[in-house]
Amino acid sequence: MQTMGLALHTDKYQINMMYAHWVNGTHQQKATFEAYFRKLPFGNGYAVFAGLERIVHYIANLRFTDDDIKYLSEQEENYDSAFLEELKQFRFSGDMYSMKRER
């Protein structure tokens, strides 16, 4: 049975951007990323944000499993094997900021 981790619960664009930074040698530089959505869903005029704890937990525990690496190695992008090896060691090491939580 294949046991995928949560690392691949993302758009492939994000993996490709990681790869582009790795290829260009900029993967160790500081970067900023955001969790957001492009437009209000369902034609609503407002949105309620929930799930901050899930986002923090996801990022803090982000790991690429052997199955994740195997899956990526079989993709048409033909990721460099050294990049895939580096993903095995990936651990988030930055800071996270959020708007103040109101109740």
C-alpha positions as CSV (number, residue, x, y, z in Angstrom):
1,M,0.0,0.0,0.0
2,Q,1.3,3.4,-0.9
3,T,1.5,5.9,2.0
4,M,1.8,9.4,0.7
5,G,2.7,12.1,3.2
6,L,1.1,15.6,3.2
7,A,3.9,17.2,1.3
8,L,2.2,16.5,-2.0
9,H,-1.1,18.0,-0.9
10,T,-0.3,21.0,-2.9
11,D,-0.4,22.3,-6.4
12,K,2.4,20.9,-8.6
13,Y,3.3,24.5,-9.3
14,Q,4.7,24.7,-5.7
15,I,7.0,21.7,-6.3
16,N,8.1,23.2,-9.6
17,M,8.9,26.5,-7.9
18,M,11.0,24.6,-5.3
19,Y,12.8,22.9,-8.1
20,A,13.4,26.2,-10.0
21,H,14.9,27.8,-6.8
22,W,17.1,24.7,-6.4
23,V,18.3,24.8,-10.0
24,N,19.0,28.5,-9.8
25,G,20.8,28.1,-6.4
26,T,18.4,30.4,-4.6
27,H,16.7,27.7,-2.5
28,Q,18.7,28.7,0.6
29,Q,17.7,32.4,0.4
30,K,14.9,33.8,2.5
31,A,11.5,33.8,0.8
32,T,8.0,34.8,1.7
33,F,4.9,32.7,0.9
34,E,1.3,33.2,1.8
35,A,-1.8,31.1,2.3
36,Y,-4.6,32.9,0.4
37,F,-7.4,32.5,-2.1
38,R,-7.9,34.5,-5.3
39,K,-11.7,35.2,-5.2
40,L,-14.5,34.8,-2.8
41,P,-16.1,31.3,-3.2
42,F,-19.7,30.7,-4.1
43,G,-20.4,34.3,-5.1
44,N,-20.3,35.4,-1.4
45,G,-19.5,38.9,-0.3
46,Y,-17.4,37.8,2.6
47,A,-15.1,35.0,3.8
48,V,-14.5,33.5,7.2
49,F,-10.9,32.3,7.8
50,A,-10.5,29.1,9.8
51,G,-7.8,26.6,10.0
52,L,-4.7,28.5,11.1
53,E,-3.7,25.7,13.4
54,R,-3.9,23.2,10.5
55,I,-1.7,25.4,8.4
56,V,0.9,25.8,11.1
57,H,0.9,22.1,11.9
58,Y,1.2,21.3,8.1
59,I,4.2,23.6,7.6
60,A,5.9,22.6,10.9
61,N,5.6,18.9,10.1
62,L,6.2,19.0,6.3
63,R,8.3,16.0,5.2
64,F,8.7,14.2,1.9
65,T,8.3,10.5,2.4
66,D,10.0,7.8,0.3
67,D,6.7,7.3,-1.5
68,D,6.5,11.1,-2.2
69,I,10.0,11.0,-3.7
70,K,9.2,8.0,-5.8
71,Y,6.1,9.6,-7.1
72,L,8.0,12.8,-8.0
73,S,10.8,10.8,-9.7
74,E,8.2,9.3,-12.1
75,Q,6.8,12.7,-13.2
76,E,7.3,14.2,-16.6
77,E,9.3,17.1,-15.2
78,N,12.2,14.7,-14.7
79,Y,13.4,16.3,-11.5
80,D,17.2,16.0,-10.9
81,S,17.9,13.1,-8.5
82,A,20.1,15.4,-6.3
83,F,17.0,17.6,-5.9
84,L,14.9,14.6,-4.9
85,E,17.6,13.5,-2.4
86,E,17.6,17.0,-0.9
87,L,13.8,16.9,-0.5
88,K,14.3,13.9,1.8
89,Q,16.1,16.2,4.3
90,F,13.7,19.1,3.9
91,R,12.5,20.7,7.2
92,F,10.8,24.1,7.6
93,S,13.2,26.4,9.4
94,G,11.5,29.8,9.1
95,D,9.1,32.0,10.9
96,M,5.4,32.1,10.5
97,Y,3.3,35.2,11.0
98,S,-0.5,35.7,11.1
99,M,-3.0,38.4,11.7
100,K,-4.2,38.5,15.3
101,R,-6.9,35.9,16.0
102,E,-10.1,37.3,17.3
103,R,-12.9,35.4,18.9
